[in-house]
Amino acid sequence: MLLLSFTACNAEPEESGSPLSIAQDLRDDSDQPSVLGTWSYAGIMKAGRNGSTATLLPSGKVLVVGGVNPTSGLLGSAELYDPATNSWSAASPLLTPRSGHTATLLASGKVLIAAGGGGLNTHLSSAELYDPATNSWSAAGSLYTGRGSHTATLLASGKVLVTGGTDGTNRLASAELYDPATNSWSATGSMISPHMNYAAVLLASGQVLVAGGYGQPAVINSAELYDPVTGTWSSTGSMIRARYAHSATLLPSGKVLVTGGGPGVGTYAATELYDPATGTWSAAANMSVARMYHSAIRLASGKVLVTGGFYAGSTSSGYHATTEVYDPISNLWASAGSMTYARVGHTMTLLTSGKVLVEGGHNGTTYHTATSLYTP
């Protein structure tokens, strides 16, 4: 493994309302340990966003949709990032503003946006499709249940499985399917337990793993599998720890890495691995710091990049700018340096170049418009 010395990234322009100045953003490399990869500036979005989605389009551009910020409230706007010019431009706005929704790239190249929060403690049941060819939105039917804090998983059939979350009053066990061929929704089998703020991963087998989150009413460690052939759920091994606001990433081996999250009070640095062959969980190496509401993504190398997040301990709490990389072969974590800004509730997108785009999120006071690129 080649360890690259961290070099100071190009300073991002100061964000509106940001407490950081450009001078403060410039880092002195002399005190930096060896880290994996470098960070650089990726332009300024039109709006700071939390609870948005980011989707890599077939063109190589990235579509960022919706979200919320304290100044504008719920956002219906959308933007496009162009890696060729390292710049952002406005896209056509959503039919309905929303935050905490899901975004799924379909086989057609269109993007399905489903459900999410619609303001005033309401959860939307509407869905819509973005067509990159025409830069336009169209209705995509309605889910049976309005929901937020849910997940959406593209199945091998081309259908999209939407599961769990909350309707604003109850945590949900229900699940439903979107069929792009008919532009309609249908019910499928309900999960064994409700799950909210959980993680879902499509396994190599075509099954979908759902793990942890808030049940009804506590944080749970249970996990279950959805079989798209039968439309039913079955129990699998429980995680070592009950956790929510964690991440789950499919590794090249077919195993699933779960990182961080919290037990309800506190935050974990602990990680664990799910083995689909045995349906069991085992401990993996701890991250350098505890994180929840962070982001994780598999790199082209098969390693996993984890960025930002929030930590809550018995004596302190705060937001992370730090990042780290997990190597599944050695079961070790290494520093990937620090982003210019601490972020929670942000997104990461793996670009065709192998670089990773980080956008959105906040640090408790500032909702970020500045974006960053990670180069492995």
VENDAUR-V604265 format. One record per pair of residues at least 4 apart in sequence whose C-alpha atoms are under 7 Angstrom apart, sorted by the first residue. I is the first residue (numbers start at 1). J is the second residue. Records with the same first field share a line. If there is no record, write none. Layout:
BEGIN
I: J ; J
END
This chain:
BEGIN
3: 34 ; 35 ; 36
4: 34 ; 35 ; 36 ; 37
5: 34 ; 35
6: 29 ; 32 ; 34 ; 35 ; 37 ; 38 ; 337
7: 29 ; 38
8: 26 ; 27 ; 28 ; 29
9: 39 ; 40 ; 41
10: 40 ; 41
11: 22 ; 25 ; 26 ; 41
12: 41 ; 370
13: 22
14: 18 ; 20 ; 21 ; 22
15: 368 ; 369 ; 370
17: 366
18: 366
20: 24 ; 25
21: 25
22: 26
25: 340
35: 334 ; 335 ; 336 ; 337
36: 334 ; 335 ; 336 ; 376
37: 336 ; 374 ; 375 ; 376
38: 374 ; 375 ; 376
39: 339 ; 372 ; 373 ; 374 ; 375
40: 372 ; 373 ; 374
41: 371 ; 372 ; 373
42: 86 ; 87 ; 371 ; 372 ; 373
43: 86 ; 87 ; 88 ; 370 ; 371
44: 88 ; 369 ; 370 ; 371
45: 88 ; 369 ; 370
46: 369
47: 369
48: 69 ; 360 ; 367 ; 368 ; 369
49: 67 ; 68 ; 69 ; 360 ; 361 ; 367 ; 368
50: 67 ; 68 ; 69 ; 345 ; 346 ; 360 ; 361 ; 362 ; 367
51: 67 ; 68 ; 99 ; 100 ; 345
52: 64 ; 65 ; 66 ; 67 ; 99 ; 100
53: 64 ; 65 ; 102 ; 103 ; 347
54: 62 ; 63 ; 64 ; 65 ; 347 ; 349
55: 62 ; 63 ; 64 ; 103 ; 105 ; 349
56: 60 ; 61 ; 62 ; 63 ; 349 ; 351
57: 61 ; 62 ; 63 ; 109
58: 109
60: 351 ; 352
61: 80 ; 81 ; 82 ; 83
62: 80 ; 81 ; 82
63: 79 ; 80 ; 81
64: 78 ; 79 ; 80
65: 77 ; 78 ; 79
66: 75 ; 76 ; 77 ; 78 ; 97 ; 98 ; 99
67: 74 ; 75 ; 98 ; 99 ; 100
68: 73 ; 74 ; 75 ; 99
69: 73 ; 74 ; 367
74: 97 ; 98 ; 99 ; 119
75: 97 ; 98
76: 93 ; 94 ; 96 ; 97 ; 98
77: 93 ; 94
78: 90 ; 91 ; 92 ; 93 ; 94
79: 88 ; 89 ; 90 ; 91
80: 88 ; 89 ; 90 ; 91
81: 87 ; 88 ; 89
82: 86 ; 87 ; 88
91: 135
92: 135 ; 136
94: 137
95: 137
97: 118
98: 116 ; 117 ; 118
99: 116 ; 117 ; 118
100: 116 ; 117 ; 148 ; 149
101: 113 ; 114 ; 115 ; 116 ; 117 ; 148
102: 113 ; 114 ; 151 ; 152
103: 111 ; 112 ; 113 ; 114
104: 111 ; 112 ; 113 ; 152 ; 154
105: 109 ; 110 ; 111 ; 112
106: 110 ; 111 ; 158
107: 158
110: 129 ; 130 ; 131 ; 132
111: 129 ; 130 ; 131
112: 128 ; 129 ; 130
113: 127 ; 128 ; 129
114: 126 ; 127 ; 128
115: 123 ; 124 ; 125 ; 126 ; 127 ; 146 ; 147 ; 148
116: 123 ; 124 ; 147 ; 148
117: 122 ; 123 ; 124 ; 148
118: 122 ; 123 ; 124
121: 168
122: 168
123: 146 ; 147 ; 148 ; 167 ; 168
124: 146 ; 147
125: 142 ; 143 ; 144 ; 145 ; 146 ; 147
126: 141 ; 142 ; 143
127: 139 ; 140 ; 141 ; 142
128: 137 ; 138 ; 139 ; 140
129: 137 ; 138 ; 139 ; 140
130: 135 ; 136 ; 137 ; 138
131: 135 ; 136 ; 137
140: 183 ; 184
141: 183 ; 184 ; 185
142: 185
143: 185
146: 167
147: 165 ; 166 ; 167
148: 165 ; 166 ; 167
149: 165 ; 166 ; 196 ; 197
150: 163 ; 164 ; 165 ; 196 ; 197
151: 162 ; 163 ; 200
152: 160 ; 161 ; 162 ; 163
153: 160 ; 161 ; 162 ; 202
154: 158 ; 159 ; 160 ; 161
155: 159 ; 160 ; 161 ; 206
156: 206
159: 177 ; 178 ; 179 ; 180
160: 177 ; 178 ; 179
161: 176 ; 177 ; 178
162: 175 ; 176 ; 177
163: 174 ; 175 ; 176
164: 172 ; 173 ; 174 ; 175 ; 194 ; 195 ; 196
165: 171 ; 172 ; 195 ; 196 ; 197
166: 170 ; 171 ; 172 ; 196
167: 171
171: 194 ; 195 ; 196 ; 215 ; 216
172: 194 ; 195
173: 190 ; 191 ; 192 ; 193 ; 194 ; 195
174: 190 ; 191
175: 187 ; 188 ; 189 ; 190
176: 185 ; 186 ; 187 ; 188
177: 185 ; 186 ; 187 ; 188
178: 184 ; 185 ; 186
179: 183 ; 184 ; 185
188: 231
189: 231 ; 232 ; 233
191: 233
192: 233
193: 215
194: 215 ; 216
195: 212 ; 213 ; 214 ; 215
196: 213 ; 214 ; 215
197: 213 ; 214 ; 244 ; 245
198: 211 ; 212 ; 213 ; 244 ; 245 ; 246
199: 210 ; 211 ; 212 ; 246 ; 247 ; 248
200: 208 ; 209 ; 210 ; 211 ; 248
201: 208 ; 209 ; 210 ; 248 ; 249 ; 250
202: 206 ; 207 ; 208 ; 209
203: 207 ; 208 ; 209 ; 254
204: 254
207: 225 ; 226 ; 227 ; 228
208: 225 ; 226
209: 224 ; 225 ; 226
210: 223 ; 224 ; 225
211: 221 ; 222 ; 223 ; 224
212: 220 ; 221 ; 222 ; 223 ; 242 ; 243 ; 244
213: 219 ; 220 ; 243 ; 244 ; 245
214: 218 ; 219 ; 220 ; 244
215: 219 ; 220
219: 242 ; 243 ; 244 ; 263 ; 264
220: 242 ; 243
221: 238 ; 239 ; 240 ; 241 ; 242 ; 243
222: 238 ; 239
223: 235 ; 236 ; 237 ; 238
224: 233 ; 234 ; 235 ; 236
225: 233 ; 234 ; 235 ; 236
226: 231 ; 232 ; 233 ; 234
227: 231 ; 232 ; 233
236: 279
237: 279 ; 280 ; 281
239: 281
240: 281
242: 263
243: 261 ; 262 ; 263
244: 261 ; 262 ; 263
245: 261 ; 262 ; 292 ; 293
246: 258 ; 259 ; 260 ; 261 ; 292 ; 293
247: 258 ; 259 ; 260 ; 295 ; 296
248: 256 ; 257 ; 258 ; 259
249: 256 ; 257 ; 258 ; 297 ; 298
250: 254 ; 255 ; 256 ; 257
251: 255 ; 256 ; 257 ; 302
252: 302
255: 273 ; 274 ; 275 ; 276
256: 273 ; 274 ; 275
257: 272 ; 273 ; 274
258: 271 ; 272 ; 273
259: 270 ; 271 ; 272
260: 267 ; 268 ; 269 ; 270 ; 271 ; 290 ; 291 ; 292
261: 267 ; 268 ; 291 ; 292 ; 293
262: 266 ; 267 ; 268 ; 292
263: 267
266: 312 ; 313
267: 290 ; 291 ; 292 ; 311 ; 312 ; 313
268: 290 ; 291
269: 286 ; 287 ; 288 ; 289 ; 290 ; 291
270: 286 ; 287
271: 283 ; 284 ; 285 ; 286
272: 281 ; 282 ; 283 ; 284
273: 281 ; 282 ; 283 ; 284
274: 279 ; 280 ; 281 ; 282
275: 279 ; 280 ; 281
284: 331
285: 331 ; 332
287: 333
290: 311
291: 309 ; 310 ; 311
292: 309 ; 310 ; 311
293: 309 ; 310 ; 344 ; 345
294: 307 ; 308 ; 309 ; 310 ; 344 ; 345
295: 306 ; 307 ; 308 ; 346 ; 347 ; 348
296: 304 ; 305 ; 306 ; 307
297: 304 ; 305 ; 306 ; 348
298: 302 ; 303 ; 304 ; 305
299: 303 ; 304 ; 305 ; 354
300: 354
303: 325 ; 326 ; 327 ; 328
304: 325 ; 326 ; 327
305: 324 ; 325 ; 326
306: 323 ; 324 ; 325
307: 322 ; 323 ; 324
308: 320 ; 321 ; 322 ; 323 ; 342 ; 343 ; 344
309: 319 ; 320 ; 343 ; 344
310: 318 ; 319 ; 320 ; 344
311: 317 ; 318 ; 319
312: 316 ; 317 ; 318
313: 317
319: 342 ; 343 ; 344 ; 363
320: 342 ; 343
321: 338 ; 339 ; 340 ; 341 ; 342 ; 343
322: 337 ; 338 ; 339
323: 335 ; 336 ; 337 ; 338
324: 333 ; 334 ; 335 ; 336
325: 333 ; 334 ; 335 ; 336
326: 331 ; 332 ; 333 ; 334
327: 331 ; 332 ; 333
342: 363
343: 361 ; 362 ; 363
344: 361 ; 362 ; 363
345: 361 ; 362
346: 359 ; 360 ; 361
347: 358 ; 359 ; 360
348: 356 ; 357 ; 358 ; 359
349: 356 ; 357 ; 358
350: 354 ; 355 ; 356 ; 357
351: 355 ; 356
355: 373 ; 374 ; 375 ; 376
356: 373 ; 374 ; 375
357: 372 ; 373 ; 374
358: 371 ; 372 ; 373
359: 371 ; 372
360: 367 ; 368 ; 369
361: 367 ; 368
362: 366 ; 367 ; 368
363: 367
END
